[in-house]
Amino acid sequence: MAAHRCGLSLVCILFFSSLAHPSRCDTLEKANDNTATKRSISEVNTDGSVAGEDMNERQWQSTDVEVNRSDGTKNSETFTPAPAKDQFQEELVIRPLHSGDIYASFQFRTLWDTDFLQEGQKKVSHYRLFPKSLGQVLSKFSVQELHISFTQGFWRTMQWGQPFIPSPPGAELWVWFHHTVSDVDGNWKELTNVLSGIFCASLNFIDMTNTVQPSASFKPLGLGNATDHRFLRYATLPREIVCTENLTPWKKLLPCGSKAGLAVLMKSEKLFHSSFHSQAVHIRPICQDEQCTSKAWELRQTLNVVFDHYTSGQGKKEWSLFKMFSRTLTEACPLASSSKVYVDITDNPEGELFELSPATPLLSQAVVLGDRRTYSVYDLTRAETFGQLRSFNLLLRWKGDSGDMLRPLLHAERYVAGFGLQTGEIHTVIYNNHPYRAFPVLLMDSVPWYLQLYIHTLTVTSKSRDNKPSYIHYQPAKDRHRPHLLEMLIQLPPHSMTEVTVQFERALLKWTEYTPDPNHGFYVGSSVISALVPSMVAMSTNFTQDQPLFSSFVPVKEESSYFVRVYTEPLLVNLPTPDFSMPYNVICLTCTVVAVGYGSFYNLLTRTFQVDEPSPPLAKRLANFIRRIRGVPLLA
Amino acid sequence: MGLLSDPNRRKALTRLNAPICIVCYLAAIVWFMGLAFEPFPLRTYMSENAMGSTMMEERFSAGDRGLSLAKEFDAHKRKAGGMPVEWLVKAMRARGLEVFTQSFSRKLPFPDENKERYMVGGRNVYGILRAPRAPRTEALVITAPCSPGNSNNQAVGLLLALAQYFRNQIYWAKDIIFLVNEHDLIGMQAWLEGYHHTNITGMEYSPLQGRAGSIQAALSLELSSDVITSLDLILEGLNGQLPNLDLANLFYAFCQKLGALCTIQGKLQRNDWDTAEGYTHAAQTMMLMVLKQACGQSWGDHGLFLRYYIEAASIRGINSFRHYKTDATTIGRLLEGMVRKLNNLLERLHQSYFFYLLPSLSRFVSIGYYMPAFGLLAVILLLRALDLWVHLGAPALAAVDGVTEAEQPSSPGMLTVLTPVVISHLTGVALYLLPVHLQEMVVEHFPVSETEAVVLTAIAIYTAGLALPHNTQRLLSGEGTEQGWKVLKLTALLYLAVLLGCTALINFSLGFILAVTLVPITASITPHMPKALCALAMVLLSPAFTILYCVFIYQELIEAPVSEGWMLFLSVISQGILDHALNGSLVYPLLALFIYPCWLMFWNILFWN
């Protein structure tokens, strides 16, 4: 049954290519089986209690759809049983955005057919395409799954729509450890320090005060039966700045480095001259073959950049690979089994929005994030792509104007309300812009301990009515030990704005706990919203046109929603900050005032006064002195 | 402090009390006036490292485009008969900003005759320029008010031209919000409350859709002509709050760099400090600042930001008949430079002073220098209180064996004190509440407008208060005793000292002005003085007359006709009450609920018998 449903979900992947591959159907079949097997594994472990489990299941599916999208459009050679055990694929997706900006998304996928988590296979010393530095880390710390992202900038959902792989500003790291690990915290601490070295990032600042164990929001994306969130660790560093020093080690993980293939485009002076930059590494175990008899490791390196046509284009709305990256492509990476460039031309069916050259006869369609998109495909493994000049420079000339703001189906923002340095209120606003469908979202918030949340003030309101979350997981903070963790499953009514508010008090830190720039403020990481969003494809009324008629009469459940994760903006909160240059003066002043002022007034107000006898004249005192010596009674 | 414990030396204190008080008072005045003498105050300097040098090239060159946009804005404003919201939204969107609007409405407690408004409704338009690769945690705000008539068109035009220019730059680290607010302070208040999701003043507004994190600094621009002769910097905000001095330093530094004339309180800086004119000029500038700060209202749109812990200042272009002109491009460059510097900030502005007075833009008087002037005045009150304490204690000391005897006169003393205190404060509460609440009744019975009704009711209650509380102590305890007024005066003196002390800490100018007028008469008042003369002196030094004097001095200093002072006095009262209702200014409640009752207690002492 599951296999059937998944099969239907992939019917949408159609080819209009003139080069019809004979093995296309096989490819789809294999992919479906693959998904089905994984699904059955996950379902075996379903205890059916919380909706979080449901999330988990869907998440699998959505990810796999995306995997299959890229797989399904591969050449047939890719999936013929490979003699070499390891595989490398690279692709670049260019999407001209609604706002007139350009979104370039690189994905590099390395498959490694080994499974060192099995007994007796602990020692693996042979590395071919998979980077040794990561392989050793995986085996040493018994990592089941690892996701790390470095992002500079904030993804503007209202202007750009949904990204392929979302990530919060700063650094994000989440790891599932293998269930044999006994000291998870110890492994996590060491792992963060090692990764910090590998990626030249401040990941070593991840400690127990910013690590949480989400119970429902982050489920394994790969193979594995881990559902016990004791083996999960999640941490963000919203303040992390991403720059060239992080890009270089990231590029070194690629089999071809930045010498050949798509990676030659990654010149940091251009990549960091953009509106958004995000690089990520995802490692997970997947099935090696259709039967899923053995596991393989998948390393997915992604790099997402949004170029701004205002700042770099200098008014000219013209784009080319050379303008974006100051390089053109001359070859695919020789180690890659597939190397492709996709350009999203969905909004441009008749070429009225932009003009693309060179034109390609190769088209591909896929359902991405609930929307059916059409792509022009350029295959870099084929010589004719590079033409006469032996260089491939994609040119895109804008014709239309940049549009209005989008209304993405799911959208969230967050801010701190109130003023002053004592209390405040965190508002998280989640928009469901679907005209008639309600859907649930999982909201996860991790707040540092120095914002002391008043959880009794937690309110969730939709359409000015109280909206009771069906699932709440709250772990209170411990001062200086662990952060607050709040997870909620909220049902969003259709076409509504849901507001989650919670009040907090700002703690007074010890004076050594302040950062060197305390007046800058303290960061609170993004909240994470995971949701199954009703698909646009199911919404559109004319969806019969692209699909075979037999498949399109009844809207299919699986296709009708897709998994999305939305990150809100991080918060910058000011805490009460002492004037560090003044404590000495203040102490001195206060002490003086208290001692002199208070002391003397207290003395004056409490003392009972008695008239002192006037002191006797000198002659009398002298006489008394003499009398005392003589032992005679003194004079009065 | 053997001085206080030793009865003999205490006598010296009592004997010398009056001369010491007089010396203190004179010293305070001299000290204060000396603050404006140029060699004394410090030179201003930039404390914030991130804004340290002005070594950058300003490239803004679209001043003319700004002016043409201003004309277009003017035409649309006329056509719409108010804020041209649609046009502004389109214009901002065309410049690549994320544009949002906010509507608000507010019913004033009584009609504002100065600005001719009662039921106010309008819309704010703001566009956010998202900084590339910034996570929406910090923002800067540039505002231009959409004013009725012909004014401030150029400010909006320049704002749009700047938005366009800023959009094409890559170096922004903070989001920049361009805000055009309607109905000046009301619109600004609505926007700020919306942004921070608070409601302090009972405003009705629609929630904001777009935000950009915590606002680090704000600049408000007011510009009504194509070319200007000088730029005026306005710092005084709500309740006398001032922005960090570095903001003023930044403005001054860029004016120097770009060769624009800059003024503060509308007064240019002079270099001849050693001449009498030079000193008078500086003293006048400082006095103007003190008066403006004391009145506690916001003197520009920036003033409301300060409450939210956002450093803000207004920049106003002034076009006089001077020959030297500055064009819009230069003003744009000035703003570009300032915003770029603020963009460089790594922390909130906190390095420099928050409490200061400015005799000129290049000199400042810090809190450490001006506080002694107030301290000398406060000491007088404490000395008098001490003197009374000693006097009150004296009979007890004289009685050789009588603790019981000493106790006896103090118990009616407490009661005699309590009654006038309570009655004075009830009068204060009436003064605070009745004018606004009784306006409809007054309008029914007298041929006056609502605003006049409020002001006249306030004056009537104030005057009625003079007749009410004296001799109240007789109600309970019969004849007022010598002991009784001394205890009352002691209480009143300490109360006034605490009141003024607290006021001066928050708003030095207000505290100082009140102290200068209230201290001499309150320190010297006794029931044994000639009644008529003293009553006249007390009335002439009462809080209401203090306001009147301030109005006249202000008129004199800004070289406006002094004869309008009286009308201005009435409007100051109505504005004060409005300001309290609209923006939450605290001067009116402070005067009505605390200072005036305290003064009534002294009034009570004068008529004690």
Boltz contact constraints between the chains, C-beta under 6 A:
constraints:
  - contact:
      token1: [A, 152]
      token2: [B, 133]
      max_distance: 6.0
  - contact:
      token1: [A, 153]
      token2: [B, 133]
      max_distance: 6.0
  - contact:
      token1: [A, 154]
      token2: [B, 135]
      max_distance: 6.0
  - contact:
      token1: [A, 154]
      token2: [B, 136]
      max_distance: 6.0
  - contact:
      token1: [A, 169]
      token2: [B, 135]
      max_distance: 6.0
  - contact:
      token1: [A, 275]
      token2: [B, 132]
      max_distance: 6.0
  - contact:
      token1: [A, 310]
      token2: [B, 96]
      max_distance: 6.0
  - contact:
      token1: [A, 310]
      token2: [B, 167]
      max_distance: 6.0
  - contact:
      token1: [A, 310]
      token2: [B, 168]
      max_distance: 6.0
  - contact:
      token1: [A, 311]
      token2: [B, 168]
      max_distance: 6.0
  - contact:
      token1: [A, 311]
      token2: [B, 170]
      max_distance: 6.0
  - contact:
      token1: [A, 415]
      token2: [B, 211]
      max_distance: 6.0
  - contact:
      token1: [A, 417]
      token2: [B, 196]
      max_distance: 6.0
  - contact:
      token1: [A, 417]
      token2: [B, 197]
      max_distance: 6.0
  - contact:
      token1: [A, 418]
      token2: [B, 198]
      max_distance: 6.0
  - contact:
      token1: [A, 419]
      token2: [B, 196]
      max_distance: 6.0
  - contact:
      token1: [A, 419]
      token2: [B, 308]
      max_distance: 6.0
  - contact:
      token1: [A, 517]
      token2: [B, 346]
      max_distance: 6.0
  - contact:
      token1: [A, 517]
      token2: [B, 347]
      max_distance: 6.0
  - contact:
      token1: [A, 519]
      token2: [B, 347]
      max_distance: 6.0
  - contact:
      token1: [A, 519]
      token2: [B, 348]
      max_distance: 6.0
  - contact:
      token1: [A, 519]
      token2: [B, 350]
      max_distance: 6.0
  - contact:
      token1: [A, 520]
      token2: [B, 347]
      max_distance: 6.0
  - contact:
      token1: [A, 569]
      token2: [B, 136]
      max_distance: 6.0
  - contact:
      token1: [A, 570]
      token2: [B, 135]
      max_distance: 6.0
  - contact:
      token1: [A, 570]
      token2: [B, 137]
      max_distance: 6.0
  - contact:
      token1: [A, 572]
      token2: [B, 137]
      max_distance: 6.0
  - contact:
      token1: [A, 572]
      token2: [B, 213]
      max_distance: 6.0
  - contact:
      token1: [A, 572]
      token2: [B, 214]
      max_distance: 6.0
  - contact:
      token1: [A, 600]
      token2: [B, 1]
      max_distance: 6.0
  - contact:
      token1: [A, 604]
      token2: [B, 4]
      max_distance: 6.0
  - contact:
      token1: [A, 609]
      token2: [B, 397]
      max_distance: 6.0
